[in-house]
């Protein structure tokens, strides 16, 4: 039974993976605990509970967020995507497929956070956001090449205790190429039809 709203509790609605969930939560409840304990979305993992390992990474309004440091009440009205919501039905997200194809996991504990982070990394890169590894950070320079160094720097907030970093880097690179492939295919199809 949910506690009655009080000075320490609030009624909130979380939009998670396209579904709205009404909850009454203690103001100190983290988004991670709300997802795992209240909504039974256990794909998001609790690792360090200090924002250091990235196992709890989810997407909030398309940006990666460590859910252990975000209060659930602060996520109200925002679009939250967990690992359970990245696939389209039975069709895996390109990042999920690349992790599967290239063995970008070993024990799998960090994999949900790695995948959510990788999805955001690819979008950040495509938008031209520089990283600490970017040589030319001027906006007119455009997105830097997505080299292994760029990927490693951008994914550095996600730890893998098994050490699958080489395969993770390869999977992110493959998924980034897959992101641009449909656009290239559409252009090629138009040119062929002309």
N, C-alpha and C positions, 0 to 999 in steps of 0.2 A: 504494500500500500504506500502510495506517495505521501510524503509529509505535507501537512497543510501549509500554504504560503505563510511566512512569518517574516520578521525583520532579517532573518538569516537565510531564508529560502525565497525563491522566485519561481513563478510559472513561466516557462519559456517554450518556444517552438523552434526546434532545430530542423533545418532542411538538409537531409543527408541522402545522398545518392538519388536525388529527385523526389524523395518522400518526406513529408512533414511529420514530425514527431513532437507531441506536446508532453512536456515533462515538468515536474516540480523538482528543483535541484537546490542543494545548499550552495550558497554563493562561492564557496571554495572548491566546488567540484570542477575538476579539469575536464576539458573536452575529451581527453583520452579515457577517463573513467566513465564519463557519460556514454561514450560510444561502446565501450567494452561491457560495462556493468549494467547499464540501463537499457541499451538498444541491442545488446548481444551481437555487436559487430566486432568479433574477436580477431579479425585479420590484422587490425592495427595493434601492434605489439607494445608491451611495456618493457622497456629495457632498463635504462639508467634512472628514469623518472626525474632527470635533471636537465634535459635538453641537450645532452652531449652525444648521444649515440645515433639518433635519427630513426630508431626502430618504430617510433610512433608517428612518422611523417604522414600527413594527410594533405589534401588540397583544400584551401579555403578561398573561395572566389578565384580559383585557378592558381593561387600562389601556395607554395609549400609552407607548411606550418608544423612545428613539433607540437603535437596535441597535448603532451604532458605539461607544457608551459602556458597553454591557452585555457582560460576559464571558459566553461560551457556557456555561461551567461553572456560572455563577450562574443560568442559565435552566433547568437540569435540573429536571424534575418540574413545570414550569409549562406552561400552555397558551399556545402561541405561534400567532398568526394573522398571516400575511403577506397581501399583496394577492392572491396566488394562491388564498387560502382564504376570501375574503369573499363570493364569489358562491355561490349555491346551485345547483350544476350549471350549466345554461345560463342560469339566471335571475340577472341582475345584482342586486347589493345595491342598495337604494334610493339610497345615496350615489353608487355608480358610475353608476346611471342618471341621476341629477340632474347629475352632472359631464358626462355625455355629452350630455344634452338641452340644457344651458345653456352648452356650450363652456367648462367650468371648467378648461381646460388649453390650452396652446399647443404648446410642444415636447413636453410630456408627461413630461419627466424627473422632475419633482417630484410628479407626479400620484399615484403609488402611496402615497407618504408623506402627501400631502394627504388622500387618501381614508381611509387608516387613522386619521389624526388626527381627521378629521371624524366618523367612526363613534364614536370615544371621546368627542368633544366633545358630540355629541347625547345620549349616555348620561349623561355627567357633568351636563349641563344638566337632563335629566329627573330625575336624582337630587337636584337642588336645590343642587348645588355652586356657590358663587359664583365670580365672576372678579374681576379688578381693575377691571372696568367695571361691576360690580353695585352699584347704589345702596343697596339694603337687604339686608345680609348676614345678618340674623337668620334662624335656621332656620324660625321660624313664618311668615316672609314667603313661603316656598315658592320655586319656581324663578322667576327674573326673566324678563320677556319676552325672547325670543331675537331681539333687535334686531340690525341690522348691526354696531353698536358691540360688542355682546356677542360676536358671531361673530368679528369681526376680532381682538378681544382673546384669545379662546380659541384661535384658529388662529395666533396670532402666532409660534409656534415653528416654523412651516413657511414657508419662503421660496419665492417663485416668481420666478425671474430674468426670466421673460417678462412679468410684471406682470398676470397674469390674475385679480387679487384681486377685482374686482367680480363676475365670473362665479363664482368660488369661493365668495364670500359668499352669492350667490343660490342656488347649488347646495346649500350646507349648510342654508340656510333651507328650501328645498323638501324636502330629505330629512328634516328634522326634522318637517315637517308630515306627510309620508308615514308617519313612524314612529307618529304618533298617529292617523292616518286609519283603520287597521284596527280600533282600539278603538272609534272613533266609529261606524264602519260596523256593528260587532257590536251596539252599543247600539241603533242605528237599526233593525237587523234584528229585535232582540228586541221593540222597541216596536211595529213593524209587525205582528209575529206575535201580539201580545197582543190 
